[in-house]
Amino acid sequence: MRRTLLLLLLLAGAAVAVLGVFLFGSMGTNWEYILSRRLVRVGAMVLTAGCIGVSSLLFQTITGNRILTPSVIGLDSLYLFVQTTAVFFGSHWLHALADPIVNYAVSLSALGLFAVLLAVVLFQRAQRDLFRVLLIGMVLGTLFGSLTTFMQVLLDPNEFLTLQARMFASMNRVNAELLVPSFAVLVPLVIGLVRWSRTFDVLALGRETAIALGVDYRRVITVSMLGIALAVAVATALVGPLTFLGIVVTNLTYQVLRTWRHRELLVGVLLVSIVAVVGGQLVVERVFAFATPLNVVVNLIGGIYFFVLLLRERVVW
C-alpha cells in the first residue's frame, strides 16, 4: 500500500511538472494571451487523457484482455465517416460542420447513438454476450472505415485537404466553449464509474466468479459499456481520434503500480495519461515544431508498444 501511494505521488509530481512546463515554458512578453490559450489546451488535454485512460482501463477489465481498447468497437471509424460524409455530400454540410460547435454536436450525437445501440440494444439482443457485441462493433467499424476510404478516393484533392485537417487529433483547434459542456457530461459519468471501483475488482476475476459473488452482471456491463463509449465519444468529438493511447497508458499503469485495486489503478491511469498527452504535445510543439500531429506520435509509439505486448503472453488475463 505504501509503495502504491509513493508511486502515485511520483506520477502526480510528473504530471504537475509536464503541465507546468507546457503552461509556463517559453512565455515571451505577451504572457496573458499565451497563458489563456494554453489553459484551453490544457483543459482539453486533461479531459481527453481522463476519458481515454479511464475508459480503456475499465474496458479491459470487463473484457478481460489488456490489449483491447474502446476503439475496437468502431467509434474512431464512425467519427472519420461523419467528417468524410460532410465533405463528400457538398458545400452545405461542409459549411455547417466548419462551425466547431455544430461539428462537436453532430459528431457527439452520432457517436452517442452508436454507443447506445451497442451497449443497450445489441447487448440485450445478443443474449447478453459481451464478445458478440464487440465483434459486431468491430464489423461495423470496418464497414465505416471502408465507406470512408471509398468516399475519400472520390474526393477532389482540395476537398481532401480540407478533410485531412479533421482526420488527426489536434489540441490547437479546440474551442473553449466546448470544454464546459464536455466536463459537465464527463465529471458525473467518471465519478459514477469510479464509485464502482470495487465492483470492477470483482469483475476482473471473470464473469462466472463475479456472478457467483453477487454482481448484477447484466446491469453493470450495460451501464459500463454505455459510460465507456460515451466518454470516448466526447474525447473523440472534442479533439479527434487517438487510437493507441489507451493501450499505452493502461499497460504502463499496470506495470508501474502492479496492483489489482481499481481505486489506485484509475488514479494512476489518469496521471499516466496526462503525462503522455501533455508530454506528447510538448514534443509536437517544441521538437517537431508542429510538423506532425499528436496522434502520429502517439500511434507510432503505441503501435510499436502494441506489438511488444502481443509478444508477451502475460498481457492477457
Helices and strands as residue ranges (DSSP letters): H 2-24, H 31-63, G 70-73, H 75-88, H 91-97, H 100-116, I 117-122, H 123-125, H 130-154, H 157-164, G 176-178, H 179-194, H 197-203, H 207-212, H 217-239, H 245-257, H 262-286, H 294-310, G 313-315
